[in-house]
Amino acid sequence: MIASSSDLSIMVRRCLLTFKPFRIFVVGIGFFSLCFLMTSLGGQLSAKRPGDSPFTVRSEVLGGQESRGVLRKISDMLEVIMKRMDALSKVGNSTDAHRLDELSSALDRIQPVGLVERIQAIAQNMSDMAGRVEQILQRSMAGNKVRDGTLAQCGTPKDPRYPDCLSKMDWMHARWTSDPCYAFYGVDGSDCSFLVYLSEVEWFCPPLIWRNQTATPTLKPLPKKQAVFQSDIGALLEQVGTGKESLSFMKRRMRRMAAQWASAARRLDDRLRSHWREQNRTLNQSMRFLGVPPGRGSCPLTGPLPFDLIYTDYHGLQQMKQHMGLSLRKHKCHIRVIDTFGTEPAYNHEEYAILHGYRTNWGYWNLHGQQYMTMFPHTPDNSFMGFVAEELNETEKQNIQRNKVNNMAVVYGKEASMWKGKEKFLTILHRYMEIHGTVYYETQRPPEVPAFVKNHGLLPQQELQQLLRKAKLFIGLGFPYEGPAPLEAIANGCIFLQPKFNPPHSSLNHDFFRGKPTSRKVSSQHPYAEQYIGRPHVITIDFNNSEEFEATIREIMRINVEPLLPYEYTCEGMLERVHAYIQNQDFCSPEAPFPPVNSSWLSSPFVLLPNSSILTWASNASSYTSWPPLSALRLLASLEGESCVEACQGAELICEPALYRFINIKEAFSALELQCDGVESQVNHLLPAFSAEHAECGLQQDPLLFSCAGSSAKYQRLCPCRDYRVGQVALCRDCL
């Protein structure tokens, strides 16, 4: 259908397309045809090559002498239309009805016969014209740069310090339109804009001499301030937000524990008054403040980030990668990843993991191992952040001990699936104790929960606390692993009884751990409670041994325990630990090379501790900057087939990956009396290590692979152990 004069006037106004320095008007035959032409034009303007347009006219559609004659006629008519459109463009937005009528009458002379073919021909003609316009624009911009005297200076520089400049220029030629962020930074398709971008936004080409480098102001770092503890939680509650039950739960817990946090902060502040503590800027909503350029993340950020630290989890890390692109690599040293189960270096190092089969759904981020922060200190390769359980005062502790019900047990398991197959040992327990559960269900009681269990359903936190304060026993079913509930039960005066796993659970034999970035072997449901708390508060046995199980229940009914909360899970303990990390962990400043260039020791840098077979660093330890301090180092060799985690634990020490660089030297082997026929540097997460079979000593080539985890029957590993503070395993005695 042919558009009327009034319709045409409206469409002309709607379809003004601004394309500096030209204005292009597109006029069609009816609204559908208008959209078709606009799409064709837009495709041509955005495509790299004319052939990329999806609306290219093919000869078979327009075959025949008659059709070609019609198309020539349409083409001639189109030229007339375009001339009149050019005249219209000078009029601008004026309402010149006479000229619009002329345009309409020109369109009226186009017959409706073969309409689709004619539309396609018009689209092709318009696409060709758009291509010519684009060429004119490119020549115009190039002419401007010639007049500026810069075009001759935009040849690709050949500088050995920037070996990737040429290949990046080629990439920009082919792909600069692939992401809008390039145009955001001023890229316009010219060589000069490519070079400016690659030298000033990215870092692949050398700075351009003819550029006014002072045009970009140098941002001065903000003045350093003394850090102070905040006691008002109002601003924090506001940041948490509303709208979800999980957020409401967090707010209720924060209000309930606010007094404990404030008291702990005051105590820690008193202890640290003699220490300068720099105030850092921790960000709570990263994407809002990152300043990411528009597009798909292909361009880096410029300028400093508005924060010092960002705490996120694996999902947040994935979102940051999506939004930040190249910038993530530049700024990832600021990131701290909250990681429930831990990430070992062999899974974190992307290239190494892929080559050696350390497959995972979570790793491959190439971070420093201690940027991952865990709930429990189960993986020394990562930093132990932890959490806080509610701490009782002396009056509350006494009330709990008076009101304990000696024959009352609470089962750790709120999902019915956790109870499946557990009826045998629960039946034994039922002979001695009244069993309570907190299993959630909507309509019908789950058949997995035995009938003799008194089920309370899913309880609010305060009601669960009251239940634990009455119970004598808190018993685990084997899952979930390493949750917070056992610590809360022990803090409320319960004995925690948990199953021992034989063989230990790991990614090799248990579906839950498959895909996790760890090869850790879990010996019980809660290894931290087993290792760091132990009897009488924590008892770990084989639940499949009915005689042992029944004897243990009788033992539990005879003993009384006081409420216990390890210091590292109190408010003050967590504040102390996080304070130490913020003040001392720096993954953005490159470490000084070790050993220093041209260094040599007149004697071994290691000495034996008095009355011990363990080595420590010589007396000049303070001359090397490190955290933990080098004075905490204890050097030993593992047994064959033993990890450094196990070797250090056997000596009542903790493996400390931050100290690996000080033992990754040939002198460490001789100090341990390991005779090397040769010493080689390799990329292997088990190194440094000694192979007795071949009398070979291997040093670690890639610092990202320094790892306390992992073992091999053919290696004795060199292990950097350290001491630790009782109740604060994350910190050595001299770490504060």
N, C-alpha and C positions, 0 to 999 in steps of 0.2 A: 504494500500500500504506500502511495506517495504521501508524504507529509504535507499538511496545509501550511500556508504562510505563517499563521500564528504559532502552530506547533514548531515550525522551523525556528522561529525567533526564540522560543523558549529553549530549544535544544542548543542553539548557538550559545546562549548565555550559560547553560549548564556545563558546556563542554569546553570552556576555556581552559587550556592547559598551559601553565606558565613554565617556560623552559628558557631561562636566561641565556643569552640576551635577546631571545626571540619569544614571541607568543604565537603558539600554533593553535589554530581553530580547526576543529574536526566536525564536519557536518555529514550526516548520514541520511539514509532513506528509511524513515521509521526508526523507532527506538532500538529494536533488535539489531538492525544494521549499524546504527550508531555505536552500540556496544562492541559489535564485531570489529569495526574499524579501529576503535580506541584500543581494543585488546591487541590487534595486530601492530598498531603503532607502538604501544607500550612494550610489546615483546621485542620489537626491533631496537628500541632505545636501550633496553636493558641487556640485550644479548651481546655476546662477545663478537660473534661473526654473523653476517647476514644470513648464512645458511642455518643458524640456530633457531630462527623464527618458526614456530609450529604452523604458521599460516602461509608458508611459501606456496605459490601457485605452481602446480605441476602441468606439463604440456598435455598430458593425456586428458585432463579435465577440460581444456580449452581447444581440443582438436578440431580441425576443419577450417576451410578457407573463410566460410561465412562468419564463424565465431571470431576468427582473428580480425576480420574487417570491423565487426561490431566493437571489438575491444579497442581497435585503433580509434574508432569514433569516440568511445567512452574516454579513452586516454586524452584525446584532443579536448573533449568537453571538460575533463578534469583540470587540464591546464588553464582553461578559461576560468573555471571556478576558483582555482588557487590564486589567479591574478586578482580576481575580485575580492577574495578573502584577504589578500595582502592589502588591498585598499581599505577593507573593513578594519584591519588591525590598526590602521592609523587613526581611525575614528575612535577606537578604544571601546568604552562602555556606553557610548552615546546611543540613543534610540533613533536610529535612522531607518524608519520603516520602508522608505523608498528603495534603499539599497538591499534590504532583506527581501523585498518583493522581487527585485532583479535576480537575486540568488535563487529564490524559489522557482521563478519561471525557467531558469537554466536547468534546474533539476527536473522540472515538468517535462522537458524535451527528451528525458531518458525513458525509453519504453519499458514496461514491465516484463517483456519477453526475455527469458534466460536470466532472471534476476540474480539467482545464486552465483552463476558464473561471473556476472558483471561485478557483483559485490567482491568476489574473490580477486578479480582483476584490479578493482579499485584498491583493495587491501594491499596487493602487491606493489602497485604504483605508489601508494602512500608509504609503504615500508621502504621502498627505494629512496623516496624523497627524504624520509627520516634519516636514512643512512648518509645521504649527502649533507644533511644539516649537521649530523654528528661530525663528519669530516671537516666541515667548515669551522665548527667550534674548536676542534683539535688544532687546526691550522691557526685559528685566531689566538688560542692560548699560547701556542708555540711562538707566534709572532710577538706576543707581549713579552715573553721571556727573552727573546732576542733583543728587544728594545731595552730590557732591564740589564742586559749584558751578562746573563747567567747561563744561557743555553750552552755556551761553549764549555762551561764548567760543570756540566751534568753528565759527563762521561763516567762510566763505572770505574772507580779507582782500583788500582792494583796494589794492595797493601798486604804484605805477608801476615800482619797482625790481625787481619780481617779476612780469613780465607773463604768464608761463606758469602761474601758480599755479592759476587757475580751470580751464584746460583739463586740467592734471594732476590736479586733484581729480575732474573728470568721468571721466578715464581710470581713476583708482583705483576710483571707484564701479562701473565696468563690468568692470574686469579684475583686481581685487586678488587674486582666487583663482587667477589664471592661473599663478602661480609661488609655490612654498612659501616663498621667501625673504622675501616681505612679512610673512607670519605670524611668521617667525623674528625680524623686527625689531619685532614687537608690533602689527602691523596686524590689527584684528579686525572690520572692516566698518563701523566708526563714523567719523563725520566727524573726531572728535578724533584718532583713531589715524592717519587719512590725513594730517592737518595735521602731527602730530608727525613722521611719517615724511618728508614732503616738505620739512620745514624742518630736520630734524636728521640724517637719513641722506642724503637727496638735498638739492638746493639750489634748489628751485623756489619755495618759499614762505618768507616772512619768519619769523624766530624768534618763538615764542609767549611773550608777556609772562608768562602765568601758569605757564609751565613753570619748574621749578627747574633753571636752567642749570648750577648747580654740581654737579648730580648726576652729570654725566659728567665724570670727572677729566681735566684737561688733562695730556697726556703730555709730559713734558719731553724734549727731545732728548738723546740719549746724549752723554757728554763726548767731545770729539775726542781722537784718539790719533795719535801719530806713526807713520807707516807704516814697516814694516821688511820687508826681503826675507827670505823663508823658504828655508832650505837643506835641510830634511828633507822628502822627498817621500812619506813614509809615509802621512800623512793623505790626500794627493792620490790615491795609488794605491788606498787603501781606498774613496774616493768613486767612482772609475771603475767599480768593481764587477767582476763575473765573469759567465761564462755564454755569451759570444759570442766568436767568433774575432776580430772587429774590436776588441773590448775587450782581448783578449789581445795583439793586435798593438800597440795603444796602450801597454799596460803595458811590453812589451818595449822599445819605442822610448824610453819615458820613463826606464827604468832605464839603458839604454845611453847616454843623453844627459844623465843627471843631473849628472855632473861638469862638463860644459860649461855647463849652466844655472847651477850654483852659482858657477863661476868668473866667468861674465858678470855675475851679480848682484853679486858683490863689487866688480868693477871699476866698475860703474855706481853702486853705493852710495858708493864713494869719491869719484866725481865730483859727487855730489848732496848731500854731507854739509852743505853750507851752506844748503840749501833745506828749508823745512818741507814735509813731505808728509803729508797727512791720510790716515788709514787708512779705506778704504771697505769696505763689506760687500757682497761679490759672492755672489750666490746660485747654487748649482749645480743645485738641483732646485726649480723655481719653484712648481709646483702644491702641493707639500707644505707650503710656508710662506706661501702667499698669504693664508690665512684667508678664503677665499671662502665666503659663506653658502650653505646648501643650496638646491638648486633649479636653474634653468636659466640663471643668469647675468643676470637682470633687475635685480638690486639691486647697488649699489656696495659696495665695501669701506669700512669706517670705520677711522679711526686711521691712523697712519703705516705704511708697508711696512717689513718687517724687513730691508730691504737697500737699498743705494744704486744698484746696477747689476745688470742681468740680461742675460746674453748668450744669445741663442737664434737659431734660424733661422726660415725662413718657416713650416715645419710647426709649430714651437713657438709661433710668433706666432698661428697659427690656433687652436691649443688654448687659448692664453691668452684669446683673444676669446670662445671658447665657454664658458669657465669664469668669466671676470671680467665679461663684459657691459659695463655702463656704466663699471665701474672701469678698464677698459683705457684709456678716453679720459682719465681723470683721472691715471693713473699711467704712461702710455706714454712720458713723457719719460725714464724710467729704463731703457728698453729699448735694447739694441744688437743689431742683426740681422746675423748672419753671412751674407753675400750673395755668391755666387761670381761672378756676372757684372755686378753693379751694378744700381741702380735710379735712373733719372733722375727729376727732379722732375715732369716732365710726366706720367709714369706713376704717380707716388706720390700726386699730388693727385687724389682720387677724382672730385670734381665736374668738374674741368677735363678729366681724362682721358676721362670718358664723353662730355662735350660735344664734344670735339675728336678723337675717334677713336683715342686712345692705348690700345688694347685690350691687356690682358695677363692672364695667369693668376696673377700674383704680386703686383701692385702694389695701389694704392688704399688705402694704410694711413694717409696724411696724417701721416707722421712728418717730422721735420727730415731733410733729405737726408743729413746727416753722421751720422745714427744708423745708417745702413747701412754695414757694414764689409766690405771686399772683400779677396780674396786678392792682387790685384795693383793697383798705382796707375793703373788704366786709366780710371777715372771720377772726376775731381776733385770732382764733386758729392757723392761719398761719402767716407768715411774709409778709408784704406788700413790694414788690420790686418796682412795678410800671414801668413807662417808661417816655420818655421825649417828649414833644411837642415843636415846635419851638416858641421861645420867641421873641416878637417884641420890637424894641427900640421905644423911644418916638416919633420920626419923623414918623415911620411907623404907629404907632397908630393914630396919627393925620391925616395922609393921608387916612387911612381907614375910619375914621369918616366923613371926608369931601366927600368921594366918595361912601358912602352907598346908595343903591337904595332902597327906603322905601317900595316899593311894589314888592320886589323880594324874592322868597323863593326857597331853594334847598332841595330836598327830600333825606333823608338818606336811601339808598337802591339800591345797584348796580346789584341785581339779580331780574329778572322779577317776580319770585315766591313771593318775599316780597311784591309786589304791589297787589296781588290777594285779592279781597274783600275790597279794600280801597277807591273805587271810590266815595263813599258817602261823606266822609269828605273832600276829595280832591276837589270835586265839589264846596263845600262851600268855601274852601280856594281860588279856582280859581276866585271867585267873587271879591276878594280883591287884589290878588297878581298874578304875573306871576310866573309859576311854572317851575323849571328846574330839570332835572334828569340826572343821570350818569349811566344808565342801559346798560350793555354790551349785544350786540347781533351780530351775524355774518352776516346774510343775510336779514331777515325780522323783522321789528319792532314788539316786543312782544305785543300781544293783551291785556295783563294785564296792560300795561301803557296807560292811557287815552290819547286821541288825542290832548288835550289841553296842554299836558306837552311838553316842549322843551327839548328833550333828547340830551345830548352831547356825549353819549357813555362813555366807560371807559377812564378816563382822567389820564395823568401823574400827579404825586404829585404836581408839581409846578403850573400846569394849574388848578387843583382842588383848590389850595390855592387862586389863583386869583379869582376864582368863588365865594369862601366863603367870600373874602374880599369885594365883591360887595353886596352880599345878606344880607337882614335884618333878615331872618328867616331860621333856619335849623330845619326841621321837621322829627321826627322819625316815622316809620311805625310799631313799636313794636318788630322788629327783624332786625339785630342781637342784642343780649344782651351785654351790657357793653363793647362796642368797643371803640377804641381811637378817632374815628371821631368826636363825640360830643365835646370832649375837644379841638380838633383842631379848630372846628367851633367857639366855645366860645372865644378861643384865638384870632380869627380873627374878633371879634366884632359881631357875630351872637347871636340871642336869640335861645335857643334850646327848642323846644316844643315837649313833649313826652307823650305817652299814659300811664295812670295809669291802673294797673291790679287789677281787683276785681272779684274773689278772686286772691290773689297773685299766680304767677306761681311757681311750684315746681315739684319735682319728683312724687308727688301724683296725679297731674292733667295735666301734660304737657309732651309730648313725648320727647322733647329736653333734659329735665333734667333726664330722666330715665337712670339709669346706671352711672350717675355722682356721685362721692363720697361726696355728700353734700345733706342735707335736707333743705337747705336755701330756704326761701320764698322770691321771687323777686317781689317787689311791683310796679315796673315800668321798662321800658326798660333800664334805666341807674340809678340804685339806688344811686351810688356815686354822680352823678350830682344833683339828687334830694335832698340828705341829706346834702352834704358838700358844695354845691354851692348855689342852690336854686334861688328864685326870686331876681332880675328881669332877671338874665341871663338864668335861667332854670325854665320852667313852666311845671307842671305835671297836667294833667286833664284827665277826662273820655272822650275819643274820641267818644263814643257812644251817648253822650249827645250833640245833635246838637246845642241846644241853648247855652250851656256853651262853646262849641267849637267856635261858631261864635263870641260870646262876647269876647273871648280870642284873636281872630285874630284882632278885632278892637282895643283891648287894646295894643297889640304888635305894631300896626302901630302908636300909639300915643307916645310910650316911646323910648328913646334912651339909649343905653348902651355902655360902653367903652370895648375894648378888655380886657379879663381877663384870666390869666393862674395861677391856684393855685401853690404856691411855691413848693409843693412836686412833681410837674410835670415839673419843670424847671431843667436845667442841674445841677445847684448848689444843688437844693433840693434832687435830686436823689443821687448825690455824697455824700451828708451829710448822707443820710439814709443808703446807702450801706456801707459807712465807719463805721458807728455805728454798723452795723451787723457784719462786718468782725472783728472788734476789740473786740466785746463784746459777741457775740454768740459762745458758745463752747459746742458742743454736744458730744465731745470725752472724756472729763474729767468727771468722776462721781461726782454728787453733794454730798456735805456733808449731812448726814442724818438729817432730821428735823422732830420733835424737837430733839435737841441733846440728847444723852443717859443720863439718870438720871437727865434730866432738870426739873425744876419746877419754876413757877413764883409765887412770893409772892402776886402779884396782877395780874389782867388781862393784857395780853400783848397788848390789844387794848384800845384806848382812843377815846373819841368823839372829832371831830373837833369843834372849837369854832362856836357857833351859827348854829349848824348843827346836823342832826341825823345820819350822816355818820361817821363810825369809821375809824381810821387810826392806824398804828403801834405806839407803845410807843417810847419814846425818844431815846432808845438805838438801833435804827434800824441799825446804821452803824456797829454793831458788827456781822451782818450776811451778807455774801457776796452774792449778787445777781445782775442780770441785767434784767430788769430795777431795780434800787435800791429800797430797801424796803420802803424808805421814800415816794415813789410814791403811795403806796398801799392805797386804799379806800375800806373798807369792807361794803357790804350791802347784804340784803336778797331780792331775787326776790319775786314777787307775785306768787301764785299758777298758773301754766300754762304759766309762763313767762320764757324765756331763760335769761341767764346772758348777752347776747348781748343786748337784749332789756332793761333789768334792768339797765345796766350801761349807755346806751344811754339816758334813761329817766332822769338820774342824770347828763347829759352832761359830761359823762366820757366814757372811753374805757375799755372793759373787757381785762384783761391781764393774759393769761394762765400761764406765767412764774412765777407768784406770787401765784399760787394755793397751792403750798406746804406749804406756811406760814399760810393759813387759814384752811388747812385740819387737824384741831386739835379740840378737844372737847371744848376748851376755847372759840372758835369762836361762838359756839351756845349760851353759857351763855352770852357772850358780846352782842349778838343780842337779848337777853331775850327770847330765844327759849328753852322751858323747855323739856328736854329729859328724858323719862323714861328709856331709854337705848341707848348706843352708840355702833354701830357695823361697822366693815370695810367690804366693799363689792366691787365687780368688777362691776361698773355701771357708764356709762359716764355722768350721771346726778348728781353724788355725788361729793363733799359733799352737802347734802340736808337734809331738815327737813320735816317729814310727820306729819302734824297736826292731821290727823285722828287717828293715833296710837301713837302719841307723841314719835316717833322714830327718832333718828338722825343717819345718815349714813355717814361714812368717805370713801374716795376713797382708794382702795387697790392697784390699778395699775396706776402708774404715767402717762403711755402712754394714759390713758383715761381722764386726766384732760381736760375738754372741756367747752368753753363758749357757744357752740351751744347746742340745745336740750331743751325740756321742757316737763313737765307732770302736769296734773291737780291735782295730789296728792302730789306734791313736791313744797316746797319753797327752791330754790337753794341758796347756799352761793356763792357770786360772788366777785372775786378779781378785782376791777376796778382800774383805774389809771387816772391821769390827762394827758393832751397832749398839745403839742405846736401848736398854731394856724398856719395852713398851713403845718403842718408836723405831721399828726395824728399818724404815726408809732412810734414817740418818745415822751417820757414824758419830762417835763420841766428840769429835772436833768439828762437826759439820755446821754448827750454829755460830 
